[in-house]
């Protein structure tokens, strides 16, 4: 695959960095060793380093004359998964693993930082943002709340994620929603417990909860415009402790995915209404706790065109998929896109049908794409800050 001049020579170093990070996986807001490694590499490259945002966040700043500033973001954290790859560089930290490729994202951005520090074929400022806690904990939001873009103002901000379902050497990007908003809910159904052999003396929270699981499926089919996309999934049910007692309480938990703010509002309202009504119909009460986690990842039109053009310079127009279907997965880079216009792109990392998916205990990042991703970052800076 064609890559940016000089980047190919960095592949051995990027591979070493990536595998070191893989072997030392750390989870959300605990990425101390990872952050120290990143900061040390940036200093070696002669890049100004700032540490401590969101606890373990690192920002490297590279200035080259007058011009605007852009931000490039990589995520640092692994997942609480026990690795099963059997690789020589498998995680040394039990129960923690880079199962989503953030080790590769970090290595690619470090490679780009090193190359840009050496070549400086741009006019302006690049902020290399290494963000903690992408997985579930909203590290991007925390960095922003703690002043990321006040301290490091940017005209645009860009992110990238590897995509095993897409062949290596391809990119995909679209303007508008790229990934879904992610919300969670917890519904506590309270009834009246009684002996399991005498159900007429109580109000059965389990029966009410079972009816509620089915009723919630009508939200997407009946409360959402058929031309809009949404997901309502009940993922947990907890109730009871023994065989012969009807419990007084049942708890349901699940996730909501949407792309449009109006649909998000409608689903939250419908979920509360249906939960309370279904529980009441069974003589029970429902208490709903609805939590908005990540907004939709929405790419700006101009920045999407800039990202697509940069990708085409690396792999050719035939390998850049424009306007792919969005995914109902979620990404906390969405918070950065709310703070500044920008674009989030997918880089293909697939090697074949047998590739494990993201978040699998058998997943490993494809090191062959390290020069491709680093070249994309370099070309994006050189064209965006020409």
Secondary structure, 3 states (H helix, E strand, C coil): CCCCCCCHHHHHHHHHHHHHHHHCCCCCCCCHHHHHHHHHHHHHCCCEEEECCCCCCEEEEEEECCCCEEEEEEECCCECCCCCCCCCCCCCCCCCECCCCHHHHHHHHHHHHHHHHHHCCCCEEEEEEEECCCCCCCHHHHHHHCCHHHHCCCCEEEEEEEEEEEECCCEEECCEEEECEEEEEEEEEECECEECCCHHHCECHHHHHHHHHHHHCHHHHHHCCCCCCEEEEEEEEEECCCCCEECCEEEEEEEEEECCHHHHHHHHHHHHHHHHHHHHHCCCEEEEEEEEEECCEEECHHHHHHHHHHHHHHHCHHHEEECCCCECCCCCHHHHHHHCCEEEEEEEEECCCCCCCCCCCCCCCCHHHHHHHHHHHHHHHHHHCC
